[in-house]
Amino acid sequence: MLQDAKSVRYYQRITDSLVDHWNRGYRTEELRLYLEGYIAALRHADVLEPYQTNRLETEVLRYLLDPSNFVMVEPERDPDYF
């Protein structure tokens, strides 16, 4: 679980971006590459401590591998009484 406010902010940005890219048609392998690039940029910029970056990467990868995060929500159908 992420504790640092900065880490949580980056987690929200990354996961929102992953869902947005998923809705545009990108799939898991492409999203994983996007995540690796994002994490590499965070490491290069020294925005977070190394242990925070590793924890962030673990949490986002867990989010990415959970298929329930990318399920399209369908509206509930009204029963047809006719």
C-alpha positions as a Markdown table, in Angstrom:
| # | Residue | x | y | z |
|---|---|---|---|---|
| 1 | Met | 0.0 | 0.0 | 0.0 |
| 2 | Leu | 1.3 | 3.4 | -1.0 |
| 3 | Gln | 1.8 | 5.8 | 2.0 |
| 4 | Asp | 3.5 | 8.8 | 0.5 |
| 5 | Ala | 1.3 | 11.5 | -1.1 |
| 6 | Lys | 3.6 | 11.9 | -4.1 |
| 7 | Ser | 3.5 | 8.2 | -4.7 |
| 8 | Val | -0.3 | 8.1 | -4.5 |
| 9 | Arg | -0.5 | 11.0 | -7.0 |
| 10 | Tyr | 1.7 | 9.2 | -9.5 |
| 11 | Tyr | -0.2 | 6.0 | -9.0 |
| 12 | Gln | -3.5 | 7.8 | -9.8 |
| 13 | Arg | -1.9 | 9.4 | -12.9 |
| 14 | Ile | -0.5 | 6.2 | -14.2 |
| 15 | Thr | -3.7 | 4.1 | -13.6 |
| 16 | Asp | -5.9 | 6.7 | -15.1 |
| 17 | Ser | -3.6 | 6.8 | -18.1 |
| 18 | Leu | -3.6 | 3.0 | -18.4 |
| 19 | Val | -7.4 | 2.9 | -18.5 |
| 20 | Asp | -7.5 | 5.7 | -21.0 |
| 21 | His | -5.0 | 3.9 | -23.3 |
| 22 | Trp | -7.0 | 0.7 | -22.9 |
| 23 | Asn | -10.1 | 2.4 | -24.1 |
| 24 | Arg | -8.2 | 3.7 | -27.1 |
| 25 | Gly | -7.4 | 0.1 | -28.1 |
| 26 | Tyr | -4.0 | -0.6 | -26.6 |
| 27 | Arg | -3.6 | -4.0 | -24.9 |
| 28 | Thr | -1.8 | -5.4 | -21.9 |
| 29 | Glu | 1.7 | -5.8 | -23.5 |
| 30 | Glu | 1.6 | -2.2 | -24.9 |
| 31 | Leu | 0.4 | -0.9 | -21.5 |
| 32 | Arg | 3.2 | -2.7 | -19.8 |
| 33 | Leu | 5.8 | -1.1 | -22.1 |
| 34 | Tyr | 4.2 | 2.3 | -21.3 |
| 35 | Leu | 4.4 | 1.6 | -17.6 |
| 36 | Glu | 8.1 | 0.6 | -17.9 |
| 37 | Gly | 8.9 | 3.8 | -19.7 |
| 38 | Tyr | 7.0 | 5.9 | -17.2 |
| 39 | Ile | 8.8 | 4.2 | -14.3 |
| 40 | Ala | 12.2 | 4.7 | -16.0 |
| 41 | Ala | 11.4 | 8.4 | -16.4 |
| 42 | Leu | 10.6 | 8.7 | -12.7 |
| 43 | Arg | 13.8 | 6.9 | -11.8 |
| 44 | His | 15.9 | 9.1 | -14.1 |
| 45 | Ala | 14.3 | 12.3 | -12.7 |
| 46 | Asp | 14.8 | 11.2 | -9.1 |
| 47 | Val | 11.3 | 12.3 | -8.3 |
| 48 | Leu | 10.8 | 9.6 | -5.6 |
| 49 | Glu | 13.1 | 7.7 | -3.4 |
| 50 | Pro | 14.2 | 4.4 | -5.0 |
| 51 | Tyr | 12.1 | 2.3 | -2.5 |
| 52 | Gln | 9.0 | 4.4 | -3.3 |
| 53 | Thr | 9.5 | 4.0 | -7.0 |
| 54 | Asn | 9.9 | 0.2 | -6.6 |
| 55 | Arg | 6.7 | 0.1 | -4.5 |
| 56 | Leu | 4.9 | 2.2 | -7.0 |
| 57 | Glu | 5.9 | -0.1 | -9.8 |
| 58 | Thr | 4.8 | -3.2 | -7.9 |
| 59 | Glu | 1.4 | -1.6 | -7.2 |
| 60 | Val | 0.8 | -0.4 | -10.7 |
| 61 | Leu | 1.8 | -3.8 | -12.2 |
| 62 | Arg | -0.7 | -5.5 | -9.9 |
| 63 | Tyr | -3.3 | -3.0 | -11.1 |
| 64 | Leu | -2.4 | -3.7 | -14.7 |
| 65 | Leu | -2.6 | -7.5 | -14.3 |
| 66 | Asp | -6.0 | -7.4 | -12.7 |
| 67 | Pro | -8.5 | -7.8 | -15.6 |
| 68 | Ser | -11.4 | -6.4 | -13.6 |
| 69 | Asn | -9.9 | -2.9 | -13.9 |
| 70 | Phe | -10.4 | -2.9 | -17.6 |
| 71 | Val | -13.9 | -4.3 | -17.9 |
| 72 | Met | -16.3 | -2.1 | -19.8 |
| 73 | Val | -19.3 | -1.3 | -17.6 |
| 74 | Glu | -22.6 | -2.1 | -19.3 |
| 75 | Pro | -25.9 | -0.5 | -18.2 |
| 76 | Glu | -28.4 | -2.7 | -16.5 |
| 77 | Arg | -31.1 | -3.9 | -18.9 |
| 78 | Asp | -34.7 | -3.4 | -18.1 |
| 79 | Pro | -36.7 | -6.6 | -18.0 |
| 80 | Asp | -39.2 | -6.9 | -20.9 |
| 81 | Tyr | -42.6 | -7.6 | -19.5 |
| 82 | Phe | -44.4 | -7.9 | -22.8 |
